[in-house]
Amino acid sequence: MKKKTIKIAITILLILGIIAATLGCTQASDEQADATNTNQTMATQGSYIVVDTGQNSCYDNSEIISYPEPGEPFYGQDAQYNGNQLSYQDNGDGTITDLVTGLMWAQDQSESSMDWAEAPMYAESLTLGGYTDWRVPTIKELWSTRDFSTGWPWVDTDYFNLVSDDGGDQRQQHSWSSNYYLVDTEEAAKNVAFIVNDWTGHIKALDGRRYVRCVRGDTYGINDFVDNEDSTITDAATGLMWAQEDSGTGMDWETALAYAEDSTYASYDDWRLPNVKELQSIVDYSGVFPAIDSMFNISEITNEAGNADYPYFWTSTSNPYIDPREDPAGYWYAWYVAFGYAVDPDGNDCHGAGAVRFDTKAEGDPSGEGAPRVYNYVRLVRGGLNDDQAPEKPEKPEGSTSGESGTEYSYVTSTTDPDGDEVHYKFDWGEGAYSEWLGPYASGEEINVSHVWDSKGSYEIKVKAKDTDGVQSEWSDPLAISMPKSDSIISQLYQFIEEKPVVTMVAGGIGIVLLS
């Protein structure tokens, strides 16, 4: 009798569950219809969650700046808007799980390079972490892992291993995508496929031998565009709303930021310049030209070769063009997406429609890539933001400003989080080395962190914070320090001199120390 009662209860629960699910689906459908018809609400995020870039510094045309206020020049750039923060889990078996997209990645690239046609065979033969269903990632999947928080390389090396730790041969950092370049116009580049460069960050269509970073999981990056019939397009997969029309004219980067912030297009006043991941999310790699869904209207141009073409489009994401292998005195660029051909200086398609590269922000700066076009176009976006507020800019580190290399020194800082969340801290020690994320600490709690510099030199220490949701602050003001003594050898030399008889002679006004 007891078993029969349990069965009846389970049956009732199942029926209730089915009814609830049915009502829920009906309600969701009604809500979606209402949103589409009235256009009063943004679509919620669906299957295509755009991962934030992680960029948390602001720039003008030549250097890092404090976060601008509304109405000030350069307001509205990537770092000032928070999306779905980068978040990974190291599974300890050579695999990395992206906690935002749900994709699982191979921590290492393939040991050797290969032609694009060989890449699927390599992936299908791979057994890693006990899994055998690995595949070559799509270009949008690869792009989701880009990390723009620190600069070159553009991937989080706490989780992803590179073929070369110092950049090495740039070709060694290229990872094949599964996307062949399918645009078949007379001017289009031929026999190439799209790659992402872990070191320089680009998306380009190339041939030759490249490496593979395999992925597994449901395919990520499928758009679901809805024409709202009010000159806006909603991507139901990402939750982003786009302007159906572009700016219709080119402009420099500072002007592009202001144009987006000041826009009241289609009676909305919360438009912004999209970051580089958001804008790349609407590229169509199926072979159409221009590389964007036909729902969108796009301006036509004549390119440097005199061919019919389409513009480059600015993003709000800067590229501090600093190669850490060289003197870090680079110039400052911003990323753009090429919906038309990504051309060389002569106007020939060299990297494909759908490429992502960078350009100079203003006249007078050194040229960007390919055919530099300082005056690029704008495609407005709204929505897709995280309501969580970033921690305040941390206090400038306090501590010793000079000392000996090889000796440990301590530095103090703190910050507060507007939401009261606990915070983690990351230090830039000014020598190309960063601390791990330290914490968590209570909002407002003062922390004390130590570091040892191994080499003589002058350095600038700065620190940033992130809350428990991964939303990051801007960098603190830097503390300049000097390590005048290169290592303990100097101390040993002084000790040696003290222990030996010393005779001082003066010849021609020059003091000479002789050790007997």
C-alpha positions, 0 to 999 in steps of 0.5 A: 500500500505504501509503494502504491501511494509513492507511485501515485505521488510521483505520477501527480508530481510529473503531471504537475511538472509537465503542466508547469513546463507547458505554461512556462513555455507558453508564457515565455513565447508570449513574452517574446512576442510582446518584446518583439512587437512592442520593442520595449524590453531587451532580449535576455541572453540565450545560447550565445553568451558573449564573454567580456574582453577583460579590458580594464584600462582606459586610453586616449590616443597615446597613453593610459588615462584615468576613467573619463567621466560622461561628456569628457573626451574618450568616455564610453570605451570598453573598460567602462562597461562590464559584461560576462566576465572571463572565468575558467576552471583548470581540471588538472588533466590537461583540460580547461573548462570555460565557466561562461560558455561551457566549452572545454578546451585543451590546455596545450596547442598541438605539439606540431603545426599542420595544414588546415586540412589535417586539423580535423583528423588531428582533433578526431584522433585526440584523447585528452582528459578521458575524452575522445570527442574533440574537434577543431573550434569555430572562429567564434569559439576561439575568439571567446577566449581572448583576454584583453586585460594585460596585452600581449599575449591575448590569452590567459596564460594562467590557464592556456599554454603557448607554443612559445613563452616569449612570442617566438615565431609569430606563426607558432602562436596561430591556432586554426579554426574550422572556418574556411574563407568562403567569400568567392568574389573575384577580389577575395583571397583564395585558399585560406582559412581563419586563424586566431593568433594567441600572441597578437590577438588577430583574426586573419585568413591565412594558409600554411602550417598552423597549430590546433587548440582543440575544443569539445562541447555544444557549438557556440556562437550561433546568432538568432537575429530578429528584425524589430521593424523600427530600424533595430535588430535584436540578436535573441542568442546574445541579448544584444540590440543593434542599429540596423543602419551604420554611421554612414561616414567614417570618423576617428576613434575619439569621435566614434566613442562620442558619436555612440554615447550621444546617439538617440537612434531609434529613440534609444539613448543608451547606445554605445560603441561595441567592444571587439567581442560584441562586434565580432559576434555578428560577423557572418563567416558563411561566405556572404559578402559583406560578412554580415546578415542581410538584415543589416544595412551597410555602407559601400566604399571604394577601397584603395585598389579601386574595388567595391568594398565595405568599411572597417568598423571601430570597436571600443577596445584599445590595443596597446601595441606593446610587444614585451620582447621589445622596448615597451614604448609602443603606440596606441591603437584600437581594434576594428572588424572588417566586414568587407575585405581586410586589405593590404596597403594596395587595397588587395584582400589579404586577411579576409572579410571577417578579419579582426585587426587594429588601426591608429586612432587619429591622424598623425600617429603611426599607421595601423595594419594593412591599409590604415583607415583612421576614419572608420565606421560605427555600428551601435549596440545596446544591452548585454551589460552586467549590473554588478559594479566594479570595485573602486580604483585601488589606493596607490600602493604604499611602501619602500621606494628604493632598496636592494634587489634580492630583498623582500619589500612589502606594499599596502593597498585597499579598495572598496566595492560598491556592492559590498562584495569581497575583492581579489587583488592583482599586482603588476610589479613593473618587470613584466611579472604579475601576481596571482589573484590574491584574496578574497578580502573584505571590501575596505580591508587593507592588505599587505603584499611582498615582492622581491626584484631580482634585477637592478632597475627602476619600476612602477608598481600598480594594482587592480581589484576584482569582485567575486563576480569577476568584475575588475577595477581600473589600475591604481596610480603607479608607485615608482621605485628603484632597486640600485643594487643589482644583486648580492655580488656588490655586498660581497665585493664590499666585504672583500675590500674590508677584509683585505689591506688597501693601498690608495694611490692618486695618479693624474687626479684619478683615484686608484684602489690597489688590493694587496 
